Amino acid sequence: MWEHDVQHAWVKRSWYVVLNSDGGWETVLELERGYTEPYYYDINGVDVGKEKWEELTASFYEATEHEIPTKTLTDVFGELLEAN
């Protein structure tokens, strides 16, 4: 799952969070871009510069524009729901 911080106009923050093997939520990717001087382009706390930022984050931001198809319980379990 991804999350986007919309609280600040001067910074763009996004996270990619997964459910780990222990059943807990874990942030595996943290992106932060500053829109005021000094500009910065951080990936997991490391400033990678604008060129690398655009290269490394393009697929992430592209993926966030496409909603994952959802399924109903009937789609997933079908006839099992009708069993007594």
PDB file of N, CA, C and O in Angstrom:
ATOM      1  N   MET A   1       0.856  -1.148   0.000  1.00  0.00           N
ATOM      2  CA  MET A   1       0.000   0.000   0.000  1.00  0.00           C
ATOM      3  C   MET A   1       0.906   1.215   0.000  1.00  0.00           C
ATOM      4  O   MET A   1       2.016   1.174   0.531  1.00  0.00           O
ATOM      5  N   TRP A   2       0.431   2.289  -0.593  1.00  0.00           N
ATOM      6  CA  TRP A   2       1.214   3.516  -0.566  1.00  0.00           C
ATOM      7  C   TRP A   2       0.417   4.611   0.121  1.00  0.00           C
ATOM      8  O   TRP A   2      -0.813   4.580   0.156  1.00  0.00           O
ATOM      9  N   GLU A   3       1.135   5.568   0.659  1.00  0.00           N
ATOM     10  CA  GLU A   3       0.523   6.676   1.378  1.00  0.00           C
ATOM     11  C   GLU A   3       1.190   7.965   0.928  1.00  0.00           C
ATOM     12  O   GLU A   3       2.394   7.999   0.675  1.00  0.00           O
ATOM     13  N   HIS A   4       0.401   9.020   0.830  1.00  0.00           N
ATOM     14  CA  HIS A   4       0.924  10.323   0.411  1.00  0.00           C
ATOM     15  C   HIS A   4       0.518  11.381   1.426  1.00  0.00           C
ATOM     16  O   HIS A   4      -0.656  11.488   1.781  1.00  0.00           O
ATOM     17  N   ASP A   5       1.490  12.166   1.895  1.00  0.00           N
ATOM     18  CA  ASP A   5       1.248  13.252   2.843  1.00  0.00           C
ATOM     19  C   ASP A   5       0.816  14.489   2.066  1.00  0.00           C
ATOM     20  O   ASP A   5       1.575  15.002   1.243  1.00  0.00           O
ATOM     21  N   VAL A   6      -0.386  14.967   2.318  1.00  0.00           N
ATOM     22  CA  VAL A   6      -0.902  16.145   1.613  1.00  0.00           C
ATOM     23  C   VAL A   6      -0.999  17.361   2.543  1.00  0.00           C
ATOM     24  O   VAL A   6      -1.720  18.312   2.241  1.00  0.00           O
ATOM     25  N   GLN A   7      -0.293  17.337   3.645  1.00  0.00           N
ATOM     26  CA  GLN A   7      -0.410  18.398   4.646  1.00  0.00           C
ATOM     27  C   GLN A   7       0.417  19.645   4.340  1.00  0.00           C
ATOM     28  O   GLN A   7       0.139  20.710   4.890  1.00  0.00           O
ATOM     29  N   HIS A   8       1.424  19.538   3.479  1.00  0.00           N
ATOM     30  CA  HIS A   8       2.324  20.659   3.247  1.00  0.00           C
ATOM     31  C   HIS A   8       2.460  20.963   1.755  1.00  0.00           C
ATOM     32  O   HIS A   8       2.620  20.055   0.940  1.00  0.00           O
ATOM     33  N   ALA A   9       2.395  22.246   1.409  1.00  0.00           N
ATOM     34  CA  ALA A   9       2.484  22.646   0.008  1.00  0.00           C
ATOM     35  C   ALA A   9       3.929  22.649  -0.488  1.00  0.00           C
ATOM     36  O   ALA A   9       4.157  22.584  -1.696  1.00  0.00           O
ATOM     37  N   TRP A  10       4.896  22.724   0.404  1.00  0.00           N
ATOM     38  CA  TRP A  10       6.295  22.884   0.010  1.00  0.00           C
ATOM     39  C   TRP A  10       7.089  21.586   0.020  1.00  0.00           C
ATOM     40  O   TRP A  10       8.281  21.590  -0.287  1.00  0.00           O
ATOM     41  N   VAL A  11       6.449  20.482   0.368  1.00  0.00           N
ATOM     42  CA  VAL A  11       7.141  19.200   0.392  1.00  0.00           C
ATOM     43  C   VAL A  11       6.180  18.095  -0.054  1.00  0.00           C
ATOM     44  O   VAL A  11       4.992  18.121   0.267  1.00  0.00           O
ATOM     45  N   LYS A  12       6.710  17.137  -0.792  1.00  0.00           N
ATOM     46  CA  LYS A  12       5.911  15.987  -1.224  1.00  0.00           C
ATOM     47  C   LYS A  12       6.512  14.754  -0.548  1.00  0.00           C
ATOM     48  O   LYS A  12       7.680  14.427  -0.756  1.00  0.00           O
ATOM     49  N   ARG A  13       5.701  14.078   0.263  1.00  0.00           N
ATOM     50  CA  ARG A  13       6.162  12.883   0.968  1.00  0.00           C
ATOM     51  C   ARG A  13       5.269  11.707   0.593  1.00  0.00           C
ATOM     52  O   ARG A  13       4.043  11.813   0.574  1.00  0.00           O
ATOM     53  N   SER A  14       5.916  10.588   0.298  1.00  0.00           N
ATOM     54  CA  SER A  14       5.180   9.365  -0.020  1.00  0.00           C
ATOM     55  C   SER A  14       5.883   8.185   0.622  1.00  0.00           C
ATOM     56  O   SER A  14       7.102   8.187   0.795  1.00  0.00           O
ATOM     57  N   TRP A  15       5.095   7.174   0.974  1.00  0.00           N
ATOM     58  CA  TRP A  15       5.636   5.966   1.581  1.00  0.00           C
ATOM     59  C   TRP A  15       5.052   4.746   0.894  1.00  0.00           C
ATOM     60  O   TRP A  15       3.907   4.757   0.442  1.00  0.00           O
ATOM     61  N   TYR A  16       5.860   3.692   0.821  1.00  0.00           N
ATOM     62  CA  TYR A  16       5.387   2.392   0.362  1.00  0.00           C
ATOM     63  C   TYR A  16       5.460   1.478   1.574  1.00  0.00           C
ATOM     64  O   TYR A  16       6.537   1.253   2.127  1.00  0.00           O
ATOM     65  N   VAL A  17       4.321   0.957   1.984  1.00  0.00           N
ATOM     66  CA  VAL A  17       4.202   0.195   3.221  1.00  0.00           C
ATOM     67  C   VAL A  17       3.721  -1.218   2.889  1.00  0.00           C
ATOM     68  O   VAL A  17       2.811  -1.396   2.079  1.00  0.00           O
ATOM     69  N   VAL A  18       4.338  -2.222   3.521  1.00  0.00           N
ATOM     70  CA  VAL A  18       3.954  -3.616   3.280  1.00  0.00           C
ATOM     71  C   VAL A  18       3.624  -4.296   4.602  1.00  0.00           C
ATOM     72  O   VAL A  18       4.054  -3.861   5.670  1.00  0.00           O
ATOM     73  N   LEU A  19       2.864  -5.358   4.505  1.00  0.00           N
ATOM     74  CA  LEU A  19       2.578  -6.211   5.652  1.00  0.00           C
ATOM     75  C   LEU A  19       3.702  -7.236   5.713  1.00  0.00           C
ATOM     76  O   LEU A  19       3.847  -8.052   4.803  1.00  0.00           O
ATOM     77  N   ASN A  20       4.496  -7.202   6.777  1.00  0.00           N
ATOM     78  CA  ASN A  20       5.656  -8.086   6.845  1.00  0.00           C
ATOM     79  C   ASN A  20       5.277  -9.473   7.370  1.00  0.00           C
ATOM     80  O   ASN A  20       4.118  -9.725   7.699  1.00  0.00           O
ATOM     81  N   SER A  21       6.253 -10.354   7.444  1.00  0.00           N
ATOM     82  CA  SER A  21       5.998 -11.745   7.841  1.00  0.00           C
ATOM     83  C   SER A  21       5.562 -11.873   9.299  1.00  0.00           C
ATOM     84  O   SER A  21       5.020 -12.908   9.688  1.00  0.00           O
ATOM     85  N   ASP A  22       5.787 -10.846  10.104  1.00  0.00           N
ATOM     86  CA  ASP A  22       5.342 -10.855  11.497  1.00  0.00           C
ATOM     87  C   ASP A  22       3.922 -10.321  11.654  1.00  0.00           C
ATOM     88  O   ASP A  22       3.404 -10.247  12.768  1.00  0.00           O
ATOM     89  N   GLY A  23       3.289  -9.945  10.530  1.00  0.00           N
ATOM     90  CA  GLY A  23       1.929  -9.423  10.574  1.00  0.00           C
ATOM     91  C   GLY A  23       1.855  -7.942  10.898  1.00  0.00           C
ATOM     92  O   GLY A  23       0.776  -7.426  11.190  1.00  0.00           O
ATOM     93  N   GLY A  24       2.986  -7.254  10.851  1.00  0.00           N
ATOM     94  CA  GLY A  24       3.010  -5.823  11.136  1.00  0.00           C
ATOM     95  C   GLY A  24       3.272  -5.008   9.884  1.00  0.00           C
ATOM     96  O   GLY A  24       3.789  -5.524   8.893  1.00  0.00           O
ATOM     97  N   TRP A  25       2.912  -3.731   9.932  1.00  0.00           N
ATOM     98  CA  TRP A  25       3.144  -2.844   8.798  1.00  0.00           C
ATOM     99  C   TRP A  25       4.566  -2.324   8.846  1.00  0.00           C
ATOM    100  O   TRP A  25       5.061  -1.933   9.903  1.00  0.00           O
ATOM    101  N   GLU A  26       5.225  -2.323   7.683  1.00  0.00           N
ATOM    102  CA  GLU A  26       6.617  -1.910   7.600  1.00  0.00           C
ATOM    103  C   GLU A  26       6.801  -0.969   6.406  1.00  0.00           C
ATOM    104  O   GLU A  26       6.398  -1.289   5.288  1.00  0.00           O
ATOM    105  N   THR A  27       7.412   0.195   6.654  1.00  0.00           N
ATOM    106  CA  THR A  27       7.714   1.130   5.577  1.00  0.00           C
ATOM    107  C   THR A  27       8.992   0.677   4.901  1.00  0.00           C
ATOM    108  O   THR A  27      10.044   0.604   5.537  1.00  0.00           O
ATOM    109  N   VAL A  28       8.907   0.371   3.611  1.00  0.00           N
ATOM    110  CA  VAL A  28      10.085  -0.103   2.884  1.00  0.00           C
ATOM    111  C   VAL A  28      10.647   0.954   1.934  1.00  0.00           C
ATOM    112  O   VAL A  28      11.773   0.824   1.452  1.00  0.00           O
ATOM    113  N   LEU A  29       9.864   1.997   1.666  1.00  0.00           N
ATOM    114  CA  LEU A  29      10.326   3.069   0.793  1.00  0.00           C
ATOM    115  C   LEU A  29       9.735   4.379   1.288  1.00  0.00           C
ATOM    116  O   LEU A  29       8.524   4.499   1.472  1.00  0.00           O
ATOM    117  N   GLU A  30      10.609   5.361   1.500  1.00  0.00           N
ATOM    118  CA  GLU A  30      10.159   6.677   1.945  1.00  0.00           C
ATOM    119  C   GLU A  30      10.735   7.718   0.998  1.00  0.00           C
ATOM    120  O   GLU A  30      11.952   7.842   0.858  1.00  0.00           O
ATOM    121  N   LEU A  31       9.842   8.468   0.345  1.00  0.00           N
ATOM    122  CA  LEU A  31      10.244   9.473  -0.630  1.00  0.00           C
ATOM    123  C   LEU A  31       9.874  10.856  -0.104  1.00  0.00           C
ATOM    124  O   LEU A  31       8.777  11.056   0.419  1.00  0.00           O
ATOM    125  N   GLU A  32      10.797  11.811  -0.245  1.00  0.00           N
ATOM    126  CA  GLU A  32      10.518  13.176   0.192  1.00  0.00           C
ATOM    127  C   GLU A  32      11.209  14.144  -0.762  1.00  0.00           C
ATOM    128  O   GLU A  32      12.414  14.064  -0.999  1.00  0.00           O
ATOM    129  N   ARG A  33      10.405  15.065  -1.302  1.00  0.00           N
ATOM    130  CA  ARG A  33      10.940  16.062  -2.232  1.00  0.00           C
ATOM    131  C   ARG A  33      10.585  17.445  -1.722  1.00  0.00           C
ATOM    132  O   ARG A  33       9.416  17.738  -1.472  1.00  0.00           O
ATOM    133  N   GLY A  34      11.591  18.298  -1.566  1.00  0.00           N
ATOM    134  CA  GLY A  34      11.391  19.672  -1.115  1.00  0.00           C
ATOM    135  C   GLY A  34      11.212  20.614  -2.278  1.00  0.00           C
ATOM    136  O   GLY A  34      11.981  20.573  -3.239  1.00  0.00           O
ATOM    137  N   TYR A  35      10.189  21.476  -2.203  1.00  0.00           N
ATOM    138  CA  TYR A  35       9.874  22.403  -3.291  1.00  0.00           C
ATOM    139  C   TYR A  35      10.299  23.836  -2.996  1.00  0.00           C
ATOM    140  O   TYR A  35       9.983  24.739  -3.769  1.00  0.00           O
ATOM    141  N   THR A  36      11.004  24.061  -1.899  1.00  0.00           N
ATOM    142  CA  THR A  36      11.551  25.385  -1.610  1.00  0.00           C
ATOM    143  C   THR A  36      13.056  25.240  -1.462  1.00  0.00           C
ATOM    144  O   THR A  36      13.562  24.150  -1.196  1.00  0.00           O
ATOM    145  N   GLU A  37      13.765  26.342  -1.635  1.00  0.00           N
ATOM    146  CA  GLU A  37      15.225  26.289  -1.539  1.00  0.00           C
ATOM    147  C   GLU A  37      15.649  26.042  -0.106  1.00  0.00           C
ATOM    148  O   GLU A  37      15.042  26.612   0.800  1.00  0.00           O
ATOM    149  N   PRO A  38      16.641  25.236   0.146  1.00  0.00           N
ATOM    150  CA  PRO A  38      17.331  24.435  -0.859  1.00  0.00           C
ATOM    151  C   PRO A  38      16.486  23.225  -1.255  1.00  0.00           C
ATOM    152  O   PRO A  38      15.963  22.523  -0.389  1.00  0.00           O
ATOM    153  N   TYR A  39      16.350  22.979  -2.555  1.00  0.00           N
ATOM    154  CA  TYR A  39      15.583  21.848  -3.055  1.00  0.00           C
ATOM    155  C   TYR A  39      16.287  20.553  -2.681  1.00  0.00           C
ATOM    156  O   TYR A  39      17.516  20.497  -2.644  1.00  0.00           O
ATOM    157  N   TYR A  40      15.513  19.516  -2.407  1.00  0.00           N
ATOM    158  CA  TYR A  40      16.123  18.221  -2.095  1.00  0.00           C
ATOM    159  C   TYR A  40      15.247  17.102  -2.609  1.00  0.00           C
ATOM    160  O   TYR A  40      14.045  17.271  -2.815  1.00  0.00           O
ATOM    161  N   TYR A  41      15.874  15.949  -2.813  1.00  0.00           N
ATOM    162  CA  TYR A  41      15.228  14.780  -3.397  1.00  0.00           C
ATOM    163  C   TYR A  41      15.693  13.559  -2.614  1.00  0.00           C
ATOM    164  O   TYR A  41      16.671  12.914  -2.991  1.00  0.00           O
ATOM    165  N   ASP A  42      14.997  13.239  -1.523  1.00  0.00           N
ATOM    166  CA  ASP A  42      15.425  12.160  -0.619  1.00  0.00           C
ATOM    167  C   ASP A  42      14.703  10.848  -0.900  1.00  0.00           C
ATOM    168  O   ASP A  42      13.487  10.818  -1.093  1.00  0.00           O
ATOM    169  N   ILE A  43      15.464   9.781  -0.918  1.00  0.00           N
ATOM    170  CA  ILE A  43      14.926   8.428  -0.953  1.00  0.00           C
ATOM    171  C   ILE A  43      15.491   7.716   0.267  1.00  0.00           C
ATOM    172  O   ILE A  43      16.703   7.536   0.386  1.00  0.00           O
ATOM    173  N   ASN A  44      14.607   7.314   1.170  1.00  0.00           N
ATOM    174  CA  ASN A  44      14.994   6.680   2.436  1.00  0.00           C
ATOM    175  C   ASN A  44      16.043   7.509   3.173  1.00  0.00           C
ATOM    176  O   ASN A  44      17.002   6.969   3.725  1.00  0.00           O
ATOM    177  N   GLY A  45      15.845   8.839   3.173  1.00  0.00           N
ATOM    178  CA  GLY A  45      16.708   9.737   3.931  1.00  0.00           C
ATOM    179  C   GLY A  45      18.002  10.139   3.245  1.00  0.00           C
ATOM    180  O   GLY A  45      18.820  10.834   3.847  1.00  0.00           O
ATOM    181  N   VAL A  46      18.210   9.724   2.005  1.00  0.00           N
ATOM    182  CA  VAL A  46      19.436  10.054   1.270  1.00  0.00           C
ATOM    183  C   VAL A  46      19.085  10.970   0.106  1.00  0.00           C
ATOM    184  O   VAL A  46      18.227  10.635  -0.711  1.00  0.00           O
ATOM    185  N   ASP A  47      19.748  12.134   0.023  1.00  0.00           N
ATOM    186  CA  ASP A  47      19.510  13.055  -1.085  1.00  0.00           C
ATOM    187  C   ASP A  47      20.189  12.484  -2.331  1.00  0.00           C
ATOM    188  O   ASP A  47      21.412  12.349  -2.378  1.00  0.00           O
ATOM    189  N   VAL A  48      19.376  12.152  -3.341  1.00  0.00           N
ATOM    190  CA  VAL A  48      19.904  11.529  -4.559  1.00  0.00           C
ATOM    191  C   VAL A  48      20.006  12.506  -5.724  1.00  0.00           C
ATOM    192  O   VAL A  48      20.489  12.135  -6.793  1.00  0.00           O
ATOM    193  N   GLY A  49      19.562  13.744  -5.538  1.00  0.00           N
ATOM    194  CA  GLY A  49      19.597  14.722  -6.617  1.00  0.00           C
ATOM    195  C   GLY A  49      18.418  14.553  -7.559  1.00  0.00           C
ATOM    196  O   GLY A  49      17.771  13.506  -7.599  1.00  0.00           O
ATOM    197  N   LYS A  50      18.157  15.607  -8.311  1.00  0.00           N
ATOM    198  CA  LYS A  50      16.964  15.644  -9.163  1.00  0.00           C
ATOM    199  C   LYS A  50      16.986  14.570 -10.250  1.00  0.00           C
ATOM    200  O   LYS A  50      15.990  13.873 -10.445  1.00  0.00           O
ATOM    201  N   GLU A  51      18.097  14.430 -10.954  1.00  0.00           N
ATOM    202  CA  GLU A  51      18.162  13.484 -12.071  1.00  0.00           C
ATOM    203  C   GLU A  51      17.918  12.041 -11.613  1.00  0.00           C
ATOM    204  O   GLU A  51      17.122  11.324 -12.219  1.00  0.00           O
ATOM    205  N   LYS A  52      18.596  11.622 -10.556  1.00  0.00           N
ATOM    206  CA  LYS A  52      18.408  10.255 -10.032  1.00  0.00           C
ATOM    207  C   LYS A  52      17.004  10.087  -9.482  1.00  0.00           C
ATOM    208  O   LYS A  52      16.383   9.041  -9.674  1.00  0.00           O
ATOM    209  N   TRP A  53      16.490  11.116  -8.794  1.00  0.00           N
ATOM    210  CA  TRP A  53      15.127  11.080  -8.247  1.00  0.00           C
ATOM    211  C   TRP A  53      14.122  10.758  -9.346  1.00  0.00           C
ATOM    212  O   TRP A  53      13.296   9.856  -9.205  1.00  0.00           O
ATOM    213  N   GLU A  54      14.205  11.511 -10.446  1.00  0.00           N
ATOM    214  CA  GLU A  54      13.259  11.309 -11.545  1.00  0.00           C
ATOM    215  C   GLU A  54      13.385   9.910 -12.137  1.00  0.00           C
ATOM    216  O   GLU A  54      12.385   9.288 -12.496  1.00  0.00           O
ATOM    217  N   GLU A  55      14.604   9.426 -12.237  1.00  0.00           N
ATOM    218  CA  GLU A  55      14.841   8.086 -12.773  1.00  0.00           C
ATOM    219  C   GLU A  55      14.319   6.996 -11.836  1.00  0.00           C
ATOM    220  O   GLU A  55      13.666   6.051 -12.280  1.00  0.00           O
ATOM    221  N   LEU A  56      14.610   7.129 -10.540  1.00  0.00           N
ATOM    222  CA  LEU A  56      14.288   6.069  -9.585  1.00  0.00           C
ATOM    223  C   LEU A  56      12.837   6.075  -9.118  1.00  0.00           C
ATOM    224  O   LEU A  56      12.332   5.032  -8.704  1.00  0.00           O
ATOM    225  N   THR A  57      12.156   7.206  -9.171  1.00  0.00           N
ATOM    226  CA  THR A  57      10.785   7.273  -8.644  1.00  0.00           C
ATOM    227  C   THR A  57       9.712   7.215  -9.725  1.00  0.00           C
ATOM    228  O   THR A  57       8.528   7.104  -9.407  1.00  0.00           O
ATOM    229  N   ALA A  58      10.098   7.286 -10.978  1.00  0.00           N
ATOM    230  CA  ALA A  58       9.108   7.325 -12.065  1.00  0.00           C
ATOM    231  C   ALA A  58       8.144   6.148 -12.020  1.00  0.00           C
ATOM    232  O   ALA A  58       6.934   6.344 -12.127  1.00  0.00           O
ATOM    233  N   SER A  59       8.653   4.928 -11.864  1.00  0.00           N
ATOM    234  CA  SER A  59       7.768   3.757 -11.862  1.00  0.00           C
ATOM    235  C   SER A  59       6.867   3.733 -10.629  1.00  0.00           C
ATOM    236  O   SER A  59       5.725   3.283 -10.713  1.00  0.00           O
ATOM    237  N   PHE A  60       7.363   4.212  -9.484  1.00  0.00           N
ATOM    238  CA  PHE A  60       6.542   4.264  -8.270  1.00  0.00           C
ATOM    239  C   PHE A  60       5.346   5.195  -8.484  1.00  0.00           C
ATOM    240  O   PHE A  60       4.201   4.814  -8.238  1.00  0.00           O
ATOM    241  N   TYR A  61       5.620   6.412  -8.942  1.00  0.00           N
ATOM    242  CA  TYR A  61       4.529   7.371  -9.127  1.00  0.00           C
ATOM    243  C   TYR A  61       3.587   6.960 -10.254  1.00  0.00           C
ATOM    244  O   TYR A  61       2.394   7.261 -10.201  1.00  0.00           O
ATOM    245  N   GLU A  62       4.097   6.289 -11.254  1.00  0.00           N
ATOM    246  CA  GLU A  62       3.239   5.753 -12.324  1.00  0.00           C
ATOM    247  C   GLU A  62       2.288   4.711 -11.733  1.00  0.00           C
ATOM    248  O   GLU A  62       1.097   4.713 -12.044  1.00  0.00           O
ATOM    249  N   ALA A  63       2.803   3.831 -10.892  1.00  0.00           N
ATOM    250  CA  ALA A  63       1.983   2.776 -10.293  1.00  0.00           C
ATOM    251  C   ALA A  63       0.895   3.357  -9.396  1.00  0.00           C
ATOM    252  O   ALA A  63      -0.195   2.791  -9.315  1.00  0.00           O
ATOM    253  N   THR A  64       1.165   4.468  -8.722  1.00  0.00           N
ATOM    254  CA  THR A  64       0.163   5.052  -7.820  1.00  0.00           C
ATOM    255  C   THR A  64      -1.017   5.649  -8.561  1.00  0.00           C
ATOM    256  O   THR A  64      -2.050   5.926  -7.952  1.00  0.00           O
ATOM    257  N   GLU A  65      -0.886   5.852  -9.858  1.00  0.00           N
ATOM    258  CA  GLU A  65      -1.986   6.401 -10.652  1.00  0.00           C
ATOM    259  C   GLU A  65      -2.968   5.337 -11.119  1.00  0.00           C
ATOM    260  O   GLU A  65      -3.998   5.663 -11.710  1.00  0.00           O
ATOM    261  N   HIS A  66      -2.663   4.068 -10.862  1.00  0.00           N
ATOM    262  CA  HIS A  66      -3.514   2.972 -11.310  1.00  0.00           C
ATOM    263  C   HIS A  66      -4.040   2.207 -10.095  1.00  0.00           C
ATOM    264  O   HIS A  66      -3.280   1.588  -9.351  1.00  0.00           O
ATOM    265  N   GLU A  67      -5.326   2.267  -9.920  1.00  0.00           N
ATOM    266  CA  GLU A  67      -5.957   1.607  -8.780  1.00  0.00           C
ATOM    267  C   GLU A  67      -5.894   0.090  -8.942  1.00  0.00           C
ATOM    268  O   GLU A  67      -6.098  -0.441 -10.034  1.00  0.00           O
ATOM    269  N   ILE A  68      -5.611  -0.585  -7.853  1.00  0.00           N
ATOM    270  CA  ILE A  68      -5.601  -2.050  -7.857  1.00  0.00           C
ATOM    271  C   ILE A  68      -7.048  -2.526  -7.898  1.00  0.00           C
ATOM    272  O   ILE A  68      -7.859  -2.073  -7.091  1.00  0.00           O
ATOM    273  N   PRO A  69      -7.395  -3.427  -8.815  1.00  0.00           N
ATOM    274  CA  PRO A  69      -8.778  -3.914  -8.892  1.00  0.00           C
ATOM    275  C   PRO A  69      -9.185  -4.594  -7.578  1.00  0.00           C
ATOM    276  O   PRO A  69      -8.413  -5.357  -6.996  1.00  0.00           O
ATOM    277  N   THR A  70     -10.378  -4.311  -7.136  1.00  0.00           N
ATOM    278  CA  THR A  70     -10.867  -4.923  -5.904  1.00  0.00           C
ATOM    279  C   THR A  70     -11.748  -6.117  -6.232  1.00  0.00           C
ATOM    280  O   THR A  70     -12.265  -6.239  -7.343  1.00  0.00           O
ATOM    281  N   LYS A  71     -11.911  -6.998  -5.247  1.00  0.00           N
ATOM    282  CA  LYS A  71     -12.770  -8.171  -5.406  1.00  0.00           C
ATOM    283  C   LYS A  71     -13.704  -8.256  -4.219  1.00  0.00           C
ATOM    284  O   LYS A  71     -13.355  -7.867  -3.104  1.00  0.00           O
ATOM    285  N   THR A  72     -14.889  -8.766  -4.471  1.00  0.00           N
ATOM    286  CA  THR A  72     -15.851  -8.979  -3.394  1.00  0.00           C
ATOM    287  C   THR A  72     -15.576 -10.333  -2.747  1.00  0.00           C
ATOM    288  O   THR A  72     -14.787 -11.122  -3.267  1.00  0.00           O
ATOM    289  N   LEU A  73     -16.216 -10.600  -1.631  1.00  0.00           N
ATOM    290  CA  LEU A  73     -16.102 -11.916  -0.990  1.00  0.00           C
ATOM    291  C   LEU A  73     -16.578 -13.012  -1.928  1.00  0.00           C
ATOM    292  O   LEU A  73     -16.006 -14.101  -1.960  1.00  0.00           O
ATOM    293  N   THR A  74     -17.620 -12.725  -2.688  1.00  0.00           N
ATOM    294  CA  THR A  74     -18.138 -13.707  -3.640  1.00  0.00           C
ATOM    295  C   THR A  74     -17.109 -13.981  -4.737  1.00  0.00           C
ATOM    296  O   THR A  74     -16.931 -15.129  -5.142  1.00  0.00           O
ATOM    297  N   ASP A  75     -16.433 -12.942  -5.219  1.00  0.00           N
ATOM    298  CA  ASP A  75     -15.380 -13.138  -6.226  1.00  0.00           C
ATOM    299  C   ASP A  75     -14.286 -14.059  -5.701  1.00  0.00           C
ATOM    300  O   ASP A  75     -13.792 -14.921  -6.428  1.00  0.00           O
ATOM    301  N   VAL A  76     -13.914 -13.878  -4.454  1.00  0.00           N
ATOM    302  CA  VAL A  76     -12.802 -14.640  -3.878  1.00  0.00           C
ATOM    303  C   VAL A  76     -13.225 -16.043  -3.471  1.00  0.00           C
ATOM    304  O   VAL A  76     -12.535 -17.013  -3.787  1.00  0.00           O
ATOM    305  N   PHE A  77     -14.361 -16.165  -2.768  1.00  0.00           N
ATOM    306  CA  PHE A  77     -14.743 -17.448  -2.181  1.00  0.00           C
ATOM    307  C   PHE A  77     -15.853 -18.201  -2.933  1.00  0.00           C
ATOM    308  O   PHE A  77     -16.068 -19.391  -2.704  1.00  0.00           O
ATOM    309  N   GLY A  78     -16.542 -17.504  -3.820  1.00  0.00           N
ATOM    310  CA  GLY A  78     -17.541 -18.125  -4.667  1.00  0.00           C
ATOM    311  C   GLY A  78     -18.503 -19.051  -3.932  1.00  0.00           C
ATOM    312  O   GLY A  78     -19.186 -18.638  -2.995  1.00  0.00           O
ATOM    313  N   GLU A  79     -18.548 -20.309  -4.367  1.00  0.00           N
ATOM    314  CA  GLU A  79     -19.494 -21.304  -3.839  1.00  0.00           C
ATOM    315  C   GLU A  79     -19.251 -21.636  -2.369  1.00  0.00           C
ATOM    316  O   GLU A  79     -20.159 -22.122  -1.694  1.00  0.00           O
ATOM    317  N   LEU A  80     -18.062 -21.386  -1.867  1.00  0.00           N
ATOM    318  CA  LEU A  80     -17.787 -21.690  -0.459  1.00  0.00           C
ATOM    319  C   LEU A  80     -18.700 -20.898   0.469  1.00  0.00           C
ATOM    320  O   LEU A  80     -19.026 -21.363   1.561  1.00  0.00           O
ATOM    321  N   LEU A  81     -19.115 -19.707   0.045  1.00  0.00           N
ATOM    322  CA  LEU A  81     -20.007 -18.893   0.855  1.00  0.00           C
ATOM    323  C   LEU A  81     -21.405 -19.499   0.957  1.00  0.00           C
ATOM    324  O   LEU A  81     -22.133 -19.231   1.913  1.00  0.00           O
ATOM    325  N   GLU A  82     -21.775 -20.304  -0.016  1.00  0.00           N
ATOM    326  CA  GLU A  82     -23.094 -20.909  -0.043  1.00  0.00           C
ATOM    327  C   GLU A  82     -23.147 -22.238   0.710  1.00  0.00           C
ATOM    328  O   GLU A  82     -24.228 -22.774   0.951  1.00  0.00           O
ATOM    329  N   ALA A  83     -21.979 -22.769   1.083  1.00  0.00           N
ATOM    330  CA  ALA A  83     -21.925 -24.062   1.781  1.00  0.00           C
ATOM    331  C   ALA A  83     -22.486 -23.920   3.200  1.00  0.00           C
ATOM    332  O   ALA A  83     -22.320 -22.883   3.842  1.00  0.00           O
ATOM    333  N   ASN A  84     -23.142 -24.960   3.670  1.00  0.00           N
ATOM    334  CA  ASN A  84     -23.718 -24.942   5.026  1.00  0.00           C
ATOM    335  C   ASN A  84     -22.698 -25.334   6.034  1.00  0.00           C
ATOM    336  O   ASN A  84     -22.995 -25.377   7.227  1.00  0.00           O
TER     337      ASN A  84
END
